[in-house]
Amino acid sequence: MESVGERIVRLKKERKAVILAHNYCLPEVQDIADFVGDSLGLSRKATETDAEVIVFCGVTFMAETAKILNPGKAVLLPDPAAVCAMAQMCTPEQIVAAKAAHPGMEVVGYVNSTAACKAEMDVCCTSSNAVDIVSSLGSEGAIFVPDRNLGTYAARSCPDKDVVVWSGFCPIHQSISVQQVAELKSAHPDAEVLAHPECRTEVLNMADVIGSTEKMLNHCRQSDRDEFIVLTEVGMRHRLEVNCPGKRFYFPESAVCGAMKMATLETVAEVLENMTNGVELPSEMVERARRPVERMIGRS
Ligand code: SF4
């Protein structure tokens, strides 16, 4: 009898599909994906593929971003209930009101936001390039939405820019506490501490390296050290272990994003079989959102 993995391989060929998976996905989903990465890497991959169907293993804003970049392709989400909590902490109406309150400022929006919000932004960014994007703004200031921790980190890194920071946050990264980090450091005194900029400022202050999951991976690959305390979602452990054999990684084990675990082998096979859960966006929204997203990936 055909296994679920074999079914996916067969359907992928039949549908001329590509499977993209975020670093936080389940290990078995990462293993069947054609490409695994962070939001920036996945967005770039979405523009490079000549596949007719993109199965996006992640949360809704990621699949929407792929659709904005590929409006003519089918973009399928294994489970449409996979919604990022942070992306719900900002609305397009709030962005319009903030622009009116801060004339002359550009809206820099973290990619973890809805397509409707992206349509109101000047430029999008990811945790990989937020600092570069803010520092390169032509205007003197930015309204940074929706993540207050990444916004504060970008503002601290760009002291010549006036940055109005939104109040949203990632509940998973926000929950990583100073006490948890102190305990991990005490248990693993030789480990280097890597933190994702979605963590609170006081947690970032305890880190040796601050950066996106892709930066973490590159750092661990190149580092002479063998042990790392990794302050991000636990799904990242699999990617690190696959790419850095022999090294050891310690996580705050409570940092689990349920939405990122909703893509399973079964749901991937199901959407490929039935071509269901396709992302649909109004064409006007796609048009307006494309420019900030293309600025984010360096295409405009
Ligand atoms: S880890 Fe946080 S930012 Fe990432 S999808 Fe989950 S809730 Fe959203």
Residues whose N, C-alpha, C, O or C-beta is under 5 A from the ligand:
A	BS01	SF4	V59 C84 A85 M86 N112 C170 P171 I172 E233 C257
